[in-house]
Amino acid sequence: MSGGSGSSRCRNFSKAYLRHLFIAGEILALELASIHNLYFYLKLMRTAREKIIEGRFSEWKKEILKSVSLNNITTEA
C-alpha cells in the first residue's frame, strides 16, 4: 500500500488496484486495509518498546509525530 509497508500481503497489490477494490466495494479492499493497519500498529509498538528500553522514547515520539502528520502528506501526480 504505502511505500514503507512491509506486509507481504499488501506488497502484492498496486495502489491503483487497491483503489479499484475500494471503489468497486470489494470486501478484499477492507481485508487488505485491515492487514495493512495491523502491520503498521504492530511495527509501531515494537519500535516504541525498543526506544523505551534504549531510553530514547521522547525523541523518537517527536520524530514519529512529525513523519505521520497530515501536513507532511504529499499528493502524487
Stockholm file with secondary structure:
# STOCKHOLM 1.0

chainA/1-77         MSGGSGSSRCRNFSKAYLRHLFIAGEILALELASIHNLYFYLKLMRTAREKIIEGRFSEWKKEILKSVSLNNITTEA
#=GR chainA/1-77 SS CCTTCCCTTGGGSCHHHHHHHHHHTCHHHHHHHHHHHHHHHHHHHHHHHHHHHHTCHHHHHHHHHHHTCGGGCCCCC
#=GC SS_cons        CCTTCCCTTGGGSCHHHHHHHHHHTCHHHHHHHHHHHHHHHHHHHHHHHHHHHHTCHHHHHHHHHHHTCGGGCCCCC
//
